[in-house]
């Protein structure tokens, strides 16, 4: 089964716990992360802990909208602390799968469940409202530039 959506917005933060900055495009560096982001430079809150998928994180715009509708908790996309906000791409289905964002190939490694740190930086109810829909952690398989508006699809060329 294939899926297709798009990148709605892109966010990076140069260091832990600072506000995410919206950018129109970002360079995805294979095996490292997004240029200018805290996890690419090893400056993220969880950089020193074991685990995969800190190169890029994604969240569905639909999950952010559901948080407000179902839990009456308003969360700006930047406050989600995720790098890429997508629409139309069911991220939970991409754990263990390769997918494309523009010309970049990513591989979903695990769900990006909300944590106490996220709720501490935002507001009460965020953690509870985003359980099992807090997004996806991914590794960058082939790098390149990701732009807001890029297609996001599970159709991956055989060479990527």
N, C-alpha and C positions, 0 to 999 in steps of 0.2 A: 504494500500500500504506500502511495506517495502523497505528500502534502506540499502545499505551497502557500506562502504568506509573504510578508515583507517586513523590513526593518523600519520602524516608526521613528525611533530616536536612538542616539548614541550618547553614553555618558562615561567619563573617566574621572578619577581623582588622583592627584599626585602623591598623597600620603593617607595614612589611616585616619578615619573618623572625620575627615573634612568633607564639605559639601561636594557632591558630584557636579561636574561641569559638563554641560551639553555641548557637543561638537557635531559638525556636519559630516565629518569623515574621520577615520582613524586607521593607522597602519597596524595590521595584525601580523605579529612576528611569530612564525612557527616555533613551538617549543618554549616560548617566552611569555607572550601576552600582548596586550594592546599598548602601543607606544604612548608614554605619558601617564599610564595607569599605575597605581600603587603596587599591584601584584606583579606587573612586568619588571618592576625595579626591586621587588622583594620588600617593599615598605608597607604591605597590607597588614591588617590586624592579625590575620591567621597565616601569614607567610611562613612563619617558623614552625608551623604544625604540619604533620604528615597529612597527605591527601592529594587527590588529583582534582583537576578541573578548576584551577584558579587562574588559568590564562584568560578566560572570558566567561562572563555570566550573562544569562538571558532571562527575560521574564515576558510573559504574555500581557499585552495591554488589556486583554479580556479579564485577566486575574485581578489587575488593579481596579478595573471597573466593578468587578464582582465584590471586591472588598468593601467598596462604598455602598453598593446596593444591598448586600446581604448582612453586613456588620456595622453599617453606618460609620465607617472609618475612611476618611479621605486621605489618600496618599498620592503625592505628586510622583510622577515617573522617576525623577531624579532621586527621590527619597527611598526608592526601592533598593538602592545601592547595587543595582544590576547594570552591566555595561550596555546591553542591547535590549531594547523594547521592541517586541515583534507583535504582529497581528496576523491571525490566520494560520499560525504554525503551532500545533499541539506539542509543546516541549516535553511533556512527560513521556511521550512515545519515542523520544530520541535518545534515551539512555542506551549506550552501547552502539549507536548508529552514527554513520557519517552523514553530514548534510552540508549544504552550501549556503553561504550568505554572500551574495554578490559573486565575486571571483574567488572567495576564500572558502576552503574546506575546513569544517570543524568536526569534532567527534564528541558527542555527548558522553560524559563520564558518570555523572550522578545528579540526582535532584539537588537543587539549591534551596534546601528547607530554611525557613526563617528562623532566626535565633534571637536570644535575649539581647545581643549587641544591636541588632537591627531595631528592635523595639525600643531600646534605650536611646537610640539616635533619632527615633521618630515619635511614636505615641502608643499608648496602650491599645491593645486589640489587633495590632498589625501581625504579631506572631501567630495568634490563634486564627486569624482570618486568612492567612496565606499558607497554612499547613497543607502540604501536598500540591500546592500551586504557586510556590515561591520562586519557581524558575528552574533553570538548568545550568549546571557547570559543564564547561567544555574545554577541550584542548584544541589548539590550532594545528591542523595537519599541514596545510599549505597556506602560506601567508599571502598578503596583499592588502589592498585598501578596501575598507568597508565604508559604504556611504548610506546615510539616511535615504530611504526610498528603495534600497536594493531589494531584489527578490530574495526570499529565504525558502529553500526547497530541499526535499529529501532526494531529489534527482541529482545524483553525483556521477560525473563522467568516470569511466573505468580507470583512467589514469590518475584520478584525484582521490 
